[in-house]
Amino acid sequence: MRDETEYSWKYWLLLWGLCVSLAVLVVAVFRLTIIQHKYYYGLARENRIYEGVIPAGRGDVVDRKGRVIAKSVYNYFKKDGDSKIYEGTGEFNGFKFEGKEIGYDLKRQYLFGEAMGPITGYINMANQDDLALSRKCGQELNKSDMVGRSGIEEAMDCELRGVDGKRLVEVDALGKYIRELGRQEPQVGKTVELAIDAFWQDKVYKMLEGKKGVVIMSEPKTGEIRVMVSSPGFDANVFSYEVDQVKIEEYLRDSSQTPLLNRAIGARYHPGSVFKMVMATAGLESGVVDKNYEILDTGIIKVGDYSYSNWLWSKRGGTDGMVNMIKAIKRSNDIYFYKLGEALGLDRIGEWSRKFGYGQKTGIEIGTEAEGIVPSEEWKLKTKGEKWYLGNTYHLSIGQGDLSVTPLQVNQMTDIVANGGKKCRPTLLKGKGGECEEVGLKKETINTVIEGMKEACKNGGTAWPLFNFKTPLACKTGTAEVGDGSKDTHAWLTAFAPADDPQISITVMIERGGEGSDVAAPIVGDILKEWLGEPETVVPRYGVTVTPGR
């Protein structure tokens, strides 16, 4: 039998241990619940619920046939300290946001690169000016939000921009994800459909082979733009998809090529002889001449000490003999249009120029559009401190002097003739065409101008690279002196086809390219032979088969 003393001291030792443990527990509980209650309560309260943002995908930009031009791409990642471990790249999917530490890099991908850059524009992070106007789209902007810059991205920013979603998650005191408590799904931005045909946009851009210039193709009856190429363009991907600061700086500093300039709407040029379509219309509508009125091409007109010659005279001392309206357009005869301009006078030339859309913005959706200049006596006196002289009228009558236009304005003028006298607002958006107003032209006037343009594309006309087409064409060449003291000229050609039922208008301008017939006309021919389904049609180049005109 064991000694009772042995049990007695073990009992008291156990009892003492229990009491000490209980005392420690009571102190700890007291410390947590009473002394540090506020601290731990606040900590738990702050960390218990976490509100995160589920980003909204920016809407796609697609062409008239549904081809994707611009789309949002997301790089999903998890954080490991200061490092990002990417989980994958793809389209927007808010359900990938599982856990507190998941994040994303938002990128905008442009699938047609330089060919489409001047049309799409690009996106980048909101700046202070954007934040100051943060509710322009009906929702607050954050510093991390992306906004459109230039082009469609800017013009349609509110439509493309989505509405971010939210999610509530429960986390522990250390911030570790426990569970999701609720979710408000994001609203993806609207898809914007363009009237542009991306296939042809890309094809035509490549045809220019880096030349500085513009090609615009439009539907004459609606004003919808099928192609608007400004070359050289820029790759919008360097701003948001594969960010390249070096390339961005090159774009910004390149004052020679100016790739960030949309030449189709933002650059001004002398139009040269394509302006004679306005002069012809003004003369016929004003009753100054009719289609049969003739003048003798003397090759040169002298006013005091100044001489004003026809291009054929300047080139090889030739003349066109007796010239009526149709022959004047066909041969682009300067002497005829000098005399017509003198008879019309400056005010009527200005009036009809503005009726055709010159000296004003066309109203196309994307910004940075130039108005151009239709000069007047008041304008010259105010701007240059000089009076207006007859020689200035002569220069204006052949699209030179102080007249400046954008390629889009020339294309709009071409559409007016092609569609029978309606000025339609150009649009880059599918289904938004047809906003037109009557210019007020007699059918006989339109028919006469078109007849002259059709002759310009036939043997004896100035657009010699277009003589071989089976489809009847209507066209007008232009060779515009730059006016900077050099002998450089801008090469123009504007046309529509088929001439008797116009489905497409096309305007080409090559900066300092040379003569319109030599440089712009072959580009128009290369495009139209495929557009019209005439792959066998030969489009000759200078010096190959036909002596060029102007």
Disulfide bonds with the S-S distance in Angstrom:
Cys137-Cys158 1.94
Cys424-Cys436 2.09
Cys457-Cys475 2.11
